[in-house]
C-alpha cells in the first residue's frame, strides 16, 4: 500500500520516496489525573497536535500545541494536565516521569510515526542500476533498524519507569477507548472525504488495516496471549 499509492502520487512530481524510519506503536501519554471514564476528558488540557487533538476537542478536552522544549515545564507547572510524546525510551530521556504520575496506554491517537526519505527522481535514475538498488535498500533497512531499535529500548525503558521510578502504568478504560475510536473514525473520514487522492489512500489503508487485524489476532496477539495468559 505505502509504496504503490504514494509512488503513484509523487511520480508526477519527479520524486522518489520510501519509508525510512518508524517508532512503532506509541503510548497514550502522561497525565496528572486519573482517567476513569470518558467524562474525565472534559476540560482536560493536553498537549496533543494533529488529528488526535481534534478528537480530544470533540471529546470535550482542550488540545494544546507546544514545542518539545516547553512540554516538561508546562506539565510540571500545571499549565497542561497531560501530554503525549513518543514512548518509554524517549519519554524517560525527556524526564516526563518527573512531571506526571500516570502513564496511560495504548496510543490510540498515533499507532506509529513513519519517517520518509525523499529523493530527486532524476538524480536517482542517473545513478548506475546497482547504486539505485543500494540506495533503495538502505532506505528500507533504515526503516527496519529504527523499528527494531525502538522496540528493544522501549522494553528496557518501560521496566525502568515501573520498577525504578514507580510510575503508575494504566490502561485507558474500554469505555474511553471505544468512544475515542468512534470520534477518531469520524474525524479521519471527514479528512478523507476532502479530495479523491486522500480518499484513495484512506480506503487502501482501511482495507489493509482490517486484513492486518485479522491476521494479528491469530498470530502475534494470539502468541502473546498464550505466553502471558491473563
N, C-alpha and C positions, 0 to 999 in steps of 0.2 A: 504494500500500500504506500509506504513512505516514499520509496524511490520512484515508483511508477507514476503516481499522480503528480508529485511535486516536480519531477523532471519534465513532465509534460508542460507544467505551468511555467517553468523557468527557461525552457529551451528557446522560446521566442525572445528572451532577454539575453541570450547567449551567455548563460551562467550555468555551470555545473555545480552540483552541491551534494552533500551527504551528511548523515548523522555522525557527529564526531565527538560525542560525549553524552553521558546520561547519568543522572543522580540516582535513578531507581525511585521507588515509592518514598514519598516524604512523610513527615509527621504532621499531626493535626495542629500542633502549636503549644505555646506556653501560656498558662492562664494564672491569674492571681485570685481566681474564684472558681468554685466547682461548677461544672455544667451537669446538672442532674436531670434537666428537662429542656425542652425546646424553649420554654418561657425564659430560661436563664440567658438566652441570647439577646433578649430585649434590652436595648440600650448599651450593649457591650461595645466598648471602644477597642477595636482590634486592628493592628497593622496587617492589612491584607489587600494587596493590589489586584487588578485584573478582574476576570470573571468571578473569581472566588469572592472578591469584595462586593460585587453586585449581588451575589447570592446572599451574603451576610446582610446586606442592606435590606433585601426583601424579607429576610428573617427577623428584621427589627433591630439589627445591630448597626453600628456606625463604623464603616471601614475607614481606616486612616492610612494615608500614604506617607511613608517615612523612608529616607535613605538609610542604608545599612548602619552607618555610624551613629544614628540617632535612636536606634531601636532600644539598646540596653538602658540608657539613661531615662528614656520615656517610660519604659516598663518599670524600672526601679522607682521612679518618682510618682507613678500612678497616673501619668498623663494618658497612658493607654492601659487597658485591663488585660490585654493579651496580644500575642504576636505569633505569626507563623514565620519560619525561616527556612531551614532545609531538613536536617535530620540530626541524629545524636552527635556524629563526629563534628560537623560544622557548628552545631549549637553549643557544644562544650567549649570549643575554641572561642566562641563569641561570649562565653560566660553567662548565657541566658539562665542557667540553673541558679545563679546567684540573685536573680531578679524576680523569679516566679517559682511557685511551689508545685503547680500541677502541670504535668506533661501529657498531653492528650494525643491519642491516635484513633483511627487512621487519618492520613492526609487526604480527606475527601475532596479537597479543592485542587490538589496537584499530585497526580499519580507519579509524576516524574518530569524532570526538565531535560529536554533534548538540546544539546549544543550543536550548531551546524557549521559546516565549512563551505564557504562559497568560493568558487574558482572561476576566473575568466575562461569561458569555454574555448575561445580561440587559442589562448595561451596553453591550455591543457592539451588540445588537439595538435599543437605544434610540437609537442614532445614526442620522442620515439615511443612506439607502442608499449615497449616493456616498461618505460618510465611512467606512462599513463596508468598502467596496471599497478605499479608500485604506489603511486600517489593515492589511487582509489583504495587500495588495500590498507595503506597507512591510516586513512580516514576511518575505515571500518574497524581496524584494530584499536584505534584511539577510543572509539565508542565502547568497545567490549572491555578494554582495560579500565576505563573510568568506572563503568558499572561494577566490575569486579572489585575495584579498589574501594568504592563507596560501601559496597556490601560488607567487605571484611572490616573496614574501620568503624562502620556503624554498629556491627556486632559488639566490638570491644567497648565502644563509647557508651552504648546503652547499659551494659553491665556496670561501667564506671558510674554512670548517673544514678543508677538504682542502689548499688552496693556501697559506693563511697560518698556520694553526695546526698543520698537519701531523698531523692525527689520522689514524688508520688506519680507513678505511671498509671494513667487512667484511659479506659476506652470510652469514647462517646457513647451514650445510651442509644439503643436501637431506634427509639422514637426520634431522636435528634438526627441520626443518620438518614432515616427514611424520609423525613421532611426536607432535609438538605438535598437529598437526591432528587426529590420532586422539583424543588426550586432550581437545582442545577440543570435538570433536563429542560426546564422552561427557558432558562437564560441562554443555554447553548443552542437550543432550537431556534430562538429568536435571532441569534447571531448568524446561524447557518442559513436562515431564510433571506438574508440581505442580498445575496447575489448567487448566481449559478455555480461559480467556481468554489465558493465556500461550501455550498450545499453538496457539491460533488465530493469534496474532501470529507465532510462530515458524514455523509451516507456511507462512504467507504470505511471510515473509522468505526462507525457503529456496527457495521457488518463484521469487521474483523474482531472487534471487542467482544461481540456476542459469541463468536466462534471460540475465541480465546478463553472466555469464562467457562464455557462447557468443557473444554479440554483441561483447563487447570483444576476444575472440580474433581476430575478423575485422575489427575497426575500429581502436580506439586502439592496442591491443597490436600488431597487425599493422603498423600505420603506423610505430610507434616502432621495431619490429624492422627494417623496411625502411630507415629513415633511420639507424639505428645498428646495422648488422649486427655480430654477434659474430665 
